[in-house]
Amino acid sequence: MTGKPIVNIDEVPLMDRGNGQKFAAKWGRVSPLVGTTGLGCAVHVVPPGKRAFPFHRHHVADEMFFVLSGSGEYRYGEQTYPLRAGDFVGAPAGGDAHQIINTGAEDLRYLGFSTIGSVDVVDYPDSGKVGVAAGVKNADFKTATYVAMGRIQRADYFDGEDK
């Protein structure tokens, strides 16, 4: 926490995220600055033609977004919806996979809110990956006691346990 329960959006430190091809964003966490531990908030600034994150679905955490400026699309399951300033967007835990894409000519700025827990499971339908994290403190995956990202090969519960 910054010492006070208020921070202006202009004071949120933003860092570069992405891979420079399809994914690029300036991103900064608000929650640690104001001391919340059960509700997350992050500022996202996505340049034209980019996405902040791959198409994904959280199985534990709820997410909600609020578009501050710019325009884009919300990919939700098999549907896409236009986005513009003033829109609220929902991504309930265990619902359809989702992704925000900047299809406009200027930066797309939005806030992302999420529930914070110590565990999350995330699947990525476009790539077939699954991410798992446990022991997470204050939504910082660097604190997790277990993190895995990969493609799961299905197996019986007792497979390989005869050793």
HUZIQUI-V27477 format. One record per run of one state. SS is the DSSP state (H for helix, E for strand, C for the rest). FROM is the first residue (numbers start at 1). TO is the last residue. If there is no record, write none. Layout:
# HUZIQUI-V27477
ss=<SS:SS>
from=<FROM:FROM>
to=<TO:TO>
This chain:
# HUZIQUI-V27477
ss=<C:H:C:E:C:E:C:H:C:E:C:E:C:E:C:E:C:E:C:E:C:E:C:E:C:E:C:E:C:E:C:E:C:E:H:C:E:C>
from=<1:9:12:15:19:23:30:31:35:39:47:51:52:56:59:63:70:71:77:79:85:88:92:98:102:108:116:119:125:129:135:137:138:140:141:144:146:151>
to=<8:11:14:18:22:29:30:34:38:46:50:51:55:58:62:69:70:76:78:84:87:91:97:101:107:115:118:124:128:134:136:137:139:140:143:145:150:163>
